[in-house]
Amino acid sequence: MNMFELKPELLTQLKQIAIVVVAGYLLIQLLVILVRKVFFKKATPQLKMLITKAIVYVGVISIVLAIIGILQLKAVFQTMLGAAGVLGIVLGVASQASIGNIVSGLFLISEKPFEIGDLIRVGDKFGSVYSIDLLSIKIKTMDNQLIRVPNQTIISTEVTNVTKFQIRRMDIEVGVAYKEDLKKVIEILKSIAKENPLCLDEPEPVVLTKVFNTSSIDFLFGVWFEKSNYLKVRNSVFQQITERFREENIEIPFPHLSLYTGEDTKPFPLQREGEVKN
């Protein structure tokens, strides 16, 4: 008898295992497609992801148990159950943080403070939500890095959802010299918002005299826009302010430096333009 010849019983078991694996894989894929088409019409992206993962995990476990049954490894199965019980006790004591993260993840799913694709800020971390799992969320930063944040941290930390609403307001601080006509400055800022096609008329732009600063009078200039136009609005508004202030001779004050080369020389004299030195 050839040593590589398979016994009929083993060959039958291998065929059954192959059928179970192929059929189980196809059934898992079919369930995922069916659930997505029937139940996912109004579901959020994070709920879709969690249900899909649950189907896959349950399907894989079922396939493994079916293979154990085909091989008739009852003793091994019972041993695995006993070991799993002991291991479960150990893991139950050691995985309190994981349980806390799972509970926090369920709160996040029910509360829906953000969704996949939203831009959020968690502490000093900023980026788009890449995935939401039971243990953590993953954030994709603007420079294409992936950050994993435990769900407990999300629950106990202040989270800012930058893109939750369709429109946003961009606040820009503008300083002008004390000699300038404040009414004229306010009119110029309002006209900038009105002339920019990316700025919304409703809600109206905000122009607020903010503070008398050390060398300038500071204004808060806020324009409303659709969240998808953030970069375009920021670039265009800054450019408009610079150009209009230059055209209207509105001075934006800035610090001046007096150079001093060392102990052996005196400070360079500061002379204003048009001033005649005696």
DAKASUL-V368787 format. One line per field, one symbol per residue. psi: psi as a letter, one per 30 degrees, with the letter a starting at -180 (. if undefined). Layout:
psi: ???
This chain:
psi: kkffkkkeeeeeeeeeeeeeeeeeeeeeeeeeeeeeeefgeglleeeeeeeeeeeeeeeeeeeeeeeeeefhieeeeeeeeeeeeeeeeeeeefheeeeeeeeeeeeeeeehfllkfkklkjbgkkakjeljlffllkkjlfghlkkkkkeeeeegkkkjjegelellkkkkkkkllffljeeeeeeeeeeeeefjffkkeklklkjkjeljaeglkkkjjkkklkffgeeeeeeeeeeeeeeeeeeghkkjllkkkjkkfaffllkkkkklkfkkk.
